[in-house]
Amino acid sequence: MISEGKEQSARILATCLIAGAVMVAGFSLLTLYLAAPNDRRLQWTRKKKKPVRVYMDGCFDMMHYGHCNALRQARALGDQLVVGVVSDAEIIANKGPPVTPLHERMIMVNAVKWVDEVISDAPYAITKDFMKKLFDEYNIDYIIHGDDPCVLPDGTDAYELAKKAGRYKQIKRTEGVSSTDIVGRMLLCVRERSISDSHNHSSLQRQFSHGHNQKVEERGSGGTRVSHFLPTSRRIVQFSNGKGPGPDARIIYIDGAFDLFHAGHVEILRIARGLGDFLLVGIHNDQTVSAKRGAHRPIMNLHERSLSVLACRYVDEVIIGAPWEVSKDMITTFNISLVVHGTVAENNDFQKDDGNPYAIPISMDIFKVLESPLDITTTTIIRRIVANHEAYQKRNEKKNASEKRYYEGKTFVSGD
């Protein structure tokens, strides 16, 4: 009995010693954690939690703010967004010829501020092998797509396998824009021009800006659907960084129409951002663009162009409806350190004109012309459409049918 009592006492003592050691160790770790800097504590916390990785793919042809908003929504469903960009060959096989080649589309997608990683030459449909690769090699948790159907030529759902695997999530399609719609606007310009040179083309630009075209709407599905974009303050806030420049920031200013936002725009913005701490972009209003570029411009209205520029990771802030001329008051108001302009632009004769819009910054010795990395302008994109307009017309007619079915059967989808 005495022996058993001693053993029991020894066990109790050992248990108490172990518990005490655990408590001391735990207290020591807690002390170390609390004593550590905030950023170190955050790192320790993050290590314990595996990031949720989501995947979204697309053609991203004629990339616009609708694509960007889809990527923004997809990123909100996880911690890291991986984007697959479909190859030229896959687009030709499933939809028809792309307007922008793969290397330009890669530049555009990489520049979207919500994108963490990009996969080139992604397949148009999520095959069993590619889905396994996404899950095993890229550690993807969920595959994302919009609420509009993505149907393959054989009539099957491109995301059927992801849905069956229980790894599919849906987001809300952005209202009022698609690549088909934008190509249609340019085709409409071509048709209107061919009718009569004496036609009042300014009316066409106003129809684009206000998001309707009576003639086209009356034609039904055979015509080109013009944007019914409904701008809201919330959408602008969603796209904005929400941060101003620091007190000693070097602020770079660049302005333009930024119509049909393309890889040439992205690359000059990247170069401009590298010259300072904060990039401010001035976007000219529709009336100014029309007066300077011609009655058929802009293809995209001011709010559409603003969202496309705001989605670019190199841009910190935009002036919506910036003045044509950069004034002394504007330079002072925004504390601009340097005004820049690219060598490739729609019109580079501004220094020869009497009303040089950069006369003030030039006189202040804060103006610089930057070598544009790509020889692409909005006119370049339009010419691609015009040169192959029959193929794009056929592609659009086919797509318009599915667009019509989508809008006829459209139901409310929460969240955006």
N, C-alpha and C positions, 0 to 999 in steps of 0.2 A: 504493500500500500504506500509506504514511504517512498519507494522507488518510483512508483507510478506518479505520485504527486510531484516528485522532482522533475520527472520528464515533462509533465504538463506545465510546470512553471517555466521550464527551459523553452518549451514551444511558445508560450505566451510572450516570454522575453524576446525570443527571436523574431516573432511577428511584430512586436512593438518596435524593435530595432530597424527591421526592414521598412515598416510604415514610416518611421521617422526619417530614414534615409531618403525614401521616395518624396516625402514632404519637403525635405531640405533641397533635394535636387530640383523639384518643381518650383520651389520658391526662388532658387538661384536662376533658373531659366526665365522665370517671369521677371525677375529683377533685371537680367540682361536684356530682355525684350523691351521693357519699359525705358531702360537707359539708352537704348539704341536710337539713332536719328530716325525721323519719320520715314525718310525714303528707304532706309534699310528695313524698317518694320514692314513697310509695304511690300518689299521684295520677298520677305519671308512668308507673308500672307499669301502672295500670288503663287509661290512655289507649291503650295498645298493644293491649289485649285487648277485643274487642267483647263486650258482655254477651250471654249467652244468654237470649232472651226466650221464655217459654212461655205458652201460652194454655189456659185451662180454662173451660168454660161450664157452666151449669146453671140450673135453676129456682130453687133455694135457697129453696123454700117451707117454712115452719115450720123455719127453719134450725137445725141441731143440730150436735153435736160430730162426727158422721160427715162432714158437709159440711166442717167445719173441718179434720178430719184429712186429707181428700182434698186440700184446698188446701195444707196443710202438705207433703204428699208431692209435690204438683205443683211447689211452690216449690223443693224440694230438687233438682229435675231441671234447674234453670236459675238464672240470677242475678236475673231479674225476672219476676214473675207478673202477667199480665193476665187478668182474669176477666170473662167475658161473662154478663150476667144476662138471662135470657129474658123477653120481654114477656108481659104478662097475656094478650093475644090469642092468642099462640103456645101458651101453656100450655093455655088453654081448648080450642084446636083439637086438641091432641095428647094431653092427659091429663085434662082436666076443669077445673073452676074452682079457682084457687089460694086458699089460706086467707089468705095475706098479700099485699096489693097490691104493685106494683112499687116504689113509693117506700119502703116499709118494708123490702123485700128489698134494695134498694140501700144503705140504712143498715146493715143487717146485714153485707153483704159488705164494704163499705168499712171496717167496724170489725175485721175479721179481721186479725191482726197479720202474716200471711204474704202479704197482698195488696198489690201495688204500684200497680195501676191497674185501673179498672173501666169496662167498656163497657155502657151501658144499652141495652135493647131488642134484645138479641142474638137471632138466629134460633134456633129449636129444633134445626134440622139444619144441618150445615156444607155450604152450597151452594158451587158453583164460584165465584160472584162474591164471596161473603163470604170464602171461603178466600183468594182473590187479595187482597182488602182487608186481611186479617190479615197476609199475607206482605209486601205492598208498603207499606201505610200504617202498620201497627203493628209492623213488623219482627219478626214472630213466627217463631221457628225451629221450634218443635214444638207440636203440639196434643195435649192430655192428656185421658184419660178413665179411669174405673175399669174393673176386669175384668168388671163386670156389663154385659150387653148393653143397648144403647140402640136400640130398634127403633121405626121410624116406623110410622104407621097402615097404610102400604102394605106393611109387612113388610121394608123395606130397612134397612140399617145407617146410622144417622145420621152415622157417622164414616168411611164407606166411601171418600170422596174423599181424606181426609187420609191414610188407610192406603195408598191407591194412590200417593200423592205421596211416600211414604216419610218423612212428617213427623209421624208419630203415635207417641206413647209411652203405655204403660199403667201404671196404679198399682193398688194393692191396695184393694179395697173394705173399708170399716170394718165389722167384724162387729157385728151385734146392734142396728142402728138404721137407720131410714129414715123419711122424712116419712109414708109410707103406714102404717108401724107406729105412729107417734105419733098420727096421726088415728084409727087403729084403737083405740088405748087410750081416747081420748075417746068414741068411739062405743060402746065397751064400757061405759063409765061410764053413758052414757045408757040403754043396754039394761038394765043391772043396776038402775038406779034405777026403771025402769018395771016391773020384776018385782014388787018389794015394798019399801016404805019401811022395813019392819021387818027387812030383810035386814042382816046384819052387814057393812056396807060396808068396815070396816077390813081385812077379808080381801083385798079387791080391791087396796088400796094395798100390802099386803104382797106380793101376787103381782107387782105392777109392780116393786117394789124388789128382789125375788129373781129377776125375769126369767122367770117362767113362769105359766101359767094352765091348769090341768088341763082345765077344761071346754072352753076354746077349742081346746087342742091336740087333744082328742078329736074335735072337729068336722071337722078336716082343713082343706082349702084354703078352705072356705066361711066359716071363722071368722076372727077377727082374730089376726094373729100378734103375740104379745107378745115384747118384747125378751129376747134371750139375751146381753146385754152382759156381757163378761168383763173386769172392770177389772184392769189390771196397773200396777205401779209404773213400768215403762218408759214407758207411755203418759202418765202424769202428768208424768214428767220431760221428755218430748218437748214437752208443752204449756207447761211452766213457763219463765219467763224466766231462772231460775237466778241472779238478782242480788238482793241485799238493799238496803235503803235506805242512803244515805250517813250519816255521823255527825251531820250538821246538817240532815238531810232533814225537811221538814214532811210528816208522815204523816197521810193522810186515811182514815177508816174508814167504811164503809157496809155494812150487812148486809141479809139478806133470804132468801127461798126461791129466787128466780131460776128459777122453774119455767117450762118452755116458753120459754126465753130469747128475748126479742123486742126489737123496736126501742125500746120504752119503756125497757127495762132499759139498752140500749146508750147512749141519750141521757142518762139520769141519771148513768151511770158517766162519760160524757164530761165532764159539768158538774163532777162531784165531783173528777175527776182534775185539772181546771184550777185547783183551789183549793190544790194542794200539789205536792210533788215525788214522792210515792209513794202509790199507792192500794191499800189493803188491804181486801179484800172478805170478809166473813163469810157463809158459806153454812150455813143451818140444816139439821139432819139431818131425815130422813124423819118420825120420830116427832113432832118439834116442829111441823113443817109440818102434819101430819095433825091434831094437837091444836088448832092455831090456825086452820087454813083449812077443815077438814072431812075426813071419813073418806076421800073420794075423791082427796085430794091427798097427796103431789105426784104429778103424771103422770109426771115423770122422777125417777129416784132420785138419791140424793146424789152418787154418782160421775159420773153423766151430767151433772147440773147443774154440778158443779165444772169439768168439762172445757169446757163451753160458756162459762163465765165466764173461765176461764184463756186461752181463745183470743182474747179481746177485747183489742185493742191498748191500751185505756185502763187495763187492770188489771195491777198489778205482782205481786201475791201474793194468795192466798186462804187462809182458814181453813176447812178441810173439817170441817163439823160444829160451827160456831160456837155459843156459848151464846146463849140468847134474851136474857138481860140482859147489858148491857155493864158489867162490874165495874171497880172501881178497880184491882185487880190486873191485869186485862187491859189497861187503858189504860197502866199502868206497864210491863208486860212488852213490849208492842209499841211503846212510846214514841209513842202516838197523840196528835196535836196537835188534831184536830177530828173529831167524829162527826157524820155527816150523814144526812138522811132526805128522800125526795122527797115532794112534795105529793100525787102520784098513787100510791096503793098499795092493796092489797087491804083493808087496815084501817088507818085513820088516827085511830082513837079511843084510841090507846095512852096519850096524855097524860091521858085521863079515867080510865083504869083505876088501880086500887090498885097493881098490879104493873107500873108503867111501866118498860119495859126500858131506857129512856134516862135514868132518874132520876139516876144518878151523873154522867154527862157534863153533864146540865143543871145540876146543883148546882155543877159545876166550871166552868161557863160556857164549855164547849167543844162545845156542841151547836148545830147549825144545820139548819133546814128549807129545802130547796132547791126552787125552782119547777120542776116536771117539764115538760120540753119537749113531751112527747106524752101524750095521755090514753089510754094503753093499759095494760092489766093482763093477767095470765094468764087471768082470768075473761073478758076481752074476746075472747081467742083462742078459748076454749071455747065462748062464745056464738055465734061465727061458725060453728063446726062444728054446733052444735045447731040453729041457725036454718036450715041448709041440709043437714041430716044425710042426707037421701035421696040428694042428688047425690054427697055424699062417700062414702056407702055403696056406690053403684054404681061410683064411681071406684076404691074400695079393692078391691072384688070383682074388677074387671078386673086391677088391679095385683097382687093376691094370686096370680093364676095365673102371671104371669111371675116373681114372687118364688119360687114353689114350684119352677118349672123351673130357676131359677138355683141354688137350694140342692141340688136333686137332682143337677145336673150339675156342682156346684162342685168345683174342684181347687185344690191348694195354689198360691199365688202368693207368691214370695219378696219380701222387703222390705216395710216399712210405716213 
